[in-house]
Amino acid sequence: MLRALAVDDERPALEELLYLLRSDARITSAEGATDATEALRRITRALQAGPDGEDAIDVVFLDIHMAGLTGLDVARLLTGFARPPLIVFVTAHEGFAVEAFDLKAVDYVLKPVRRERLAEAVRRVDGLAAAPGPPAGAGAGRPARPAPAVSGGEQIPVELGGVTRFVPVDDISYVEAQGDYARLHTHGGASHLVRIPLSALEERWASRGFVRIHRSHLVALSRIEELRLDAGTTTVRVGDAELAVSRRHARQLRDLLMRHARP
């Protein structure tokens, strides 16, 4: 059974979230806070009291955009504690999903909050809270909070029909810029739109073998099946897609492919 704290500086949104949480049989108590300072005060008191204390908190449902400290600020501060409560972000903004999961959030729920979607977030939290505790000496009360990424590699959250799904970065063949968004194309032929600039993914995934070949495309080096030079034009084939390589990126790409292919 879970003890929850909901944080939102918009009173109607907070009341609606508390109503939905209190309607879930897995939530034994749900209290609210209207700003980050109040939330941190309550969380600190809960941590000092310990997991069996009267003020204990298992999970914080946290808005991102608030006056003063943001929800992301609160999550960063909580990483300084040995055994912080689990975090679920509840927000109207899609663009912070990657940063939220970097902070080890359990889930990322978009407003307006649907009962079924919130129930899925509670299910995830409940599964983590019920997991076996850490080995002796690793801290008491709560299992170490895992990142959403599985042991096989990093995953990126995508929102589809109100449900957050996790796409393994290793499954992504190339990324296409679409304004402030990026479309992820997977090896299996699926595509997902995320609100992250291509430049941000280029910097983030450089160490994972992704290279910029054009202002509109970022490609996984290992997924390039063919490099073609034709009348001064360079293209690469990635699965069924043929992508143009800009003149400024062509030489670097050829060098990288040669090094990648070398035994």
C-alpha positions in Angstrom: 0.0 0.0 0.0 1.3 3.4 -1.0 1.5 6.8 0.8 1.5 9.6 -1.8 2.2 13.3 -1.9 0.8 15.2 -4.9 2.4 18.6 -5.8 0.8 21.2 -8.1 0.6 24.9 -7.7 -2.8 25.0 -9.5 -5.4 24.2 -6.9 -8.1 22.7 -9.3 -5.5 20.4 -10.9 -4.2 19.3 -7.4 -7.7 18.6 -6.2 -8.5 16.5 -9.2 -5.2 14.5 -8.9 -5.9 13.9 -5.2 -9.4 12.7 -6.0 -8.1 10.2 -8.5 -5.3 9.0 -6.2 -7.7 8.5 -3.3 -10.0 6.5 -5.5 -7.2 3.9 -6.1 -7.3 1.0 -3.7 -3.5 0.8 -3.7 -3.1 4.3 -2.2 -3.6 4.3 1.5 -3.1 8.1 1.9 -2.7 11.0 -0.5 -1.9 14.5 0.7 -1.3 17.7 -1.4 1.2 20.5 -1.5 0.8 23.7 -3.6 4.4 24.6 -4.1 7.9 23.0 -4.2 9.0 24.5 -0.9 6.1 22.9 1.0 6.7 19.6 -0.7 10.4 19.5 0.2 9.6 20.3 3.8 7.1 17.4 4.0 9.5 15.0 2.2 12.4 15.9 4.5 10.2 15.3 7.5 9.1 12.0 6.0 12.7 10.9 5.4 13.8 11.9 8.9 10.9 9.8 10.3 11.9 6.7 8.3 9.8 4.3 6.2 7.6 3.3 9.2 7.0 6.8 10.4 3.7 8.5 10.6 4.7 11.0 7.9 6.3 8.5 5.5 5.9 9.1 1.8 6.4 6.3 -0.8 5.8 8.3 -4.0 5.6 12.0 -5.1 3.3 12.9 -8.0 5.0 16.1 -9.2 4.1 18.9 -11.6 6.9 20.4 -13.5 6.0 24.0 -14.1 5.5 25.7 -10.7 6.2 29.1 -9.3 9.7 29.2 -7.7 11.4 25.8 -7.8 10.2 23.5 -10.6 9.3 19.9 -10.3 12.6 19.0 -12.0 14.4 21.1 -9.3 12.7 19.1 -6.6 13.6 15.8 -8.3 17.3 16.9 -8.5 17.3 17.8 -4.8 15.9 14.5 -3.9 18.7 12.6 -5.6 20.9 13.9 -2.8 19.1 11.7 -0.3 20.0 8.1 0.3 16.5 6.6 0.0 14.2 9.3 -1.6 10.5 8.5 -2.5 9.7 7.4 -6.0 8.8 10.2 -8.5 6.0 10.3 -11.0 5.8 13.5 -13.1 2.3 14.8 -13.9 2.6 17.7 -16.4 1.0 19.3 -19.4 4.4 19.6 -21.2 5.8 16.8 -23.3 9.2 18.3 -23.8 10.8 17.4 -20.5 10.4 13.6 -20.7 14.0 12.8 -21.4 15.3 15.0 -18.5 12.6 13.5 -16.2 13.7 10.0 -16.9 17.3 11.0 -16.5 16.3 11.9 -12.9 15.0 8.3 -12.6 11.3 9.1 -12.7 9.1 6.0 -12.6 6.6 7.5 -15.0 5.6 10.7 -16.9 1.9 11.3 -17.1 0.5 14.0 -19.4 -2.4 16.3 -18.4 -5.3 16.2 -18.6 -4.9 13.2 -16.4 -7.0 10.2 -17.4 -8.0 7.7 -14.6 -6.7 4.7 -16.6 -3.3 6.4 -17.3 -2.8 7.4 -13.6 -3.7 3.8 -12.6 -1.0 2.5 -14.8 1.5 4.9 -13.1 0.4 3.7 -9.7 0.8 0.1 -10.8 4.4 0.8 -11.8 5.1 2.5 -8.5 3.4 -0.3 -6.6 5.5 -2.9 -8.4 8.7 -1.1 -7.4 7.7 -0.5 -3.8 6.8 -4.2 -3.4 10.2 -5.3 -4.9 12.6 -7.1 -2.5 14.8 -4.8 -0.4 18.5 -4.1 -1.1 21.3 -6.2 0.2 22.4 -5.6 3.8 24.3 -2.4 4.1 22.7 -0.8 1.0 20.1 1.1 2.9 16.8 0.2 4.6 13.2 0.3 3.6 13.1 0.9 -0.1 14.7 -1.0 -3.0 17.2 1.1 -5.1 15.2 3.0 -7.7 16.1 1.6 -11.2 16.3 3.8 -14.2 13.6 3.2 -16.8 16.3 1.8 -19.1 16.8 -2.0 -19.0 20.2 -3.5 -18.5 20.6 -3.9 -22.3 20.9 -0.1 -22.8 19.3 3.3 -22.7 15.6 3.7 -23.6 13.7 6.8 -24.6 10.1 7.5 -23.4 7.5 8.2 -26.1 3.9 9.1 -25.5 1.4 7.1 -27.5 -2.4 7.4 -26.9 -1.8 8.6 -23.4 0.5 5.7 -22.5 4.3 6.2 -22.1 6.2 3.5 -23.9 10.0 2.9 -23.8 11.9 2.6 -27.1 15.4 1.1 -26.8 17.9 3.4 -28.3 19.7 0.4 -29.8 16.5 -0.2 -31.9 16.6 3.2 -33.5 18.1 3.3 -37.0 17.9 7.0 -37.7 16.2 10.2 -36.5 14.5 12.8 -38.6 14.2 16.5 -37.6 10.6 17.9 -37.7 10.8 21.4 -36.3 11.1 21.3 -32.5 10.3 17.6 -32.7 12.3 14.5 -33.8 10.9 11.4 -35.4 12.6 8.2 -34.3 12.7 5.5 -37.0 13.3 2.0 -35.6 14.9 -1.1 -37.2 11.5 -2.7 -37.2 9.9 0.0 -39.3 8.0 1.8 -36.6 8.3 5.6 -36.0 7.7 7.7 -32.9 7.5 11.5 -32.6 9.2 13.1 -29.6 9.4 16.7 -28.6 13.2 16.9 -28.5 15.4 18.9 -30.9 17.7 16.8 -33.2 20.7 18.7 -31.9 20.0 17.6 -28.4 19.8 13.9 -29.5 23.0 14.4 -31.5 24.9 15.5 -28.4 23.3 12.9 -26.1 23.8 9.9 -28.4 27.2 10.7 -29.9 28.8 8.1 -27.6 26.3 5.5 -28.8 27.4 5.7 -32.4 24.9 8.2 -33.8 26.3 10.6 -36.4 24.8 13.7 -38.0 24.7 13.3 -41.8 22.5 16.2 -42.7 20.7 19.0 -40.9 17.6 16.8 -41.0 19.0 13.4 -40.1 20.9 11.7 -37.4 21.9 8.1 -38.2 23.1 5.1 -36.2 26.5 4.2 -37.8 25.9 0.5 -37.3 22.6 0.6 -39.3 24.2 2.1 -42.4 24.1 -0.7 -45.0 25.4 1.2 -48.0 27.2 4.4 -48.9 26.7 5.6 -52.5 28.5 8.3 -54.4 26.8 9.5 -57.6 27.7 12.6 -59.6 29.0 14.4 -56.5 26.0 13.4 -54.4 26.4 11.2 -51.3 23.6 9.0 -49.9 23.3 6.2 -47.4 20.9 3.3 -47.3 19.4 2.5 -43.8 16.9 -0.3 -44.1 14.4 0.8 -46.8 15.3 4.5 -46.5 17.8 6.3 -48.7 19.1 9.4 -46.9 21.0 12.3 -48.4 24.4 13.2 -46.8 25.3 16.9 -46.9 28.6 17.9 -48.4 29.9 19.2 -45.1 29.3 15.8 -43.4 30.3 13.5 -46.3 34.1 13.2 -45.6 33.6 12.7 -41.8 31.0 10.0 -42.5 33.3 8.1 -44.9 36.1 8.2 -42.4 33.9 6.9 -39.6 32.5 4.1 -41.7 36.0 3.0 -42.7 37.1 2.9 -39.0 33.9 1.2 -38.1 34.4 -1.5 -40.7 38.1 -2.1 -39.9 38.7 -5.4 -38.0 
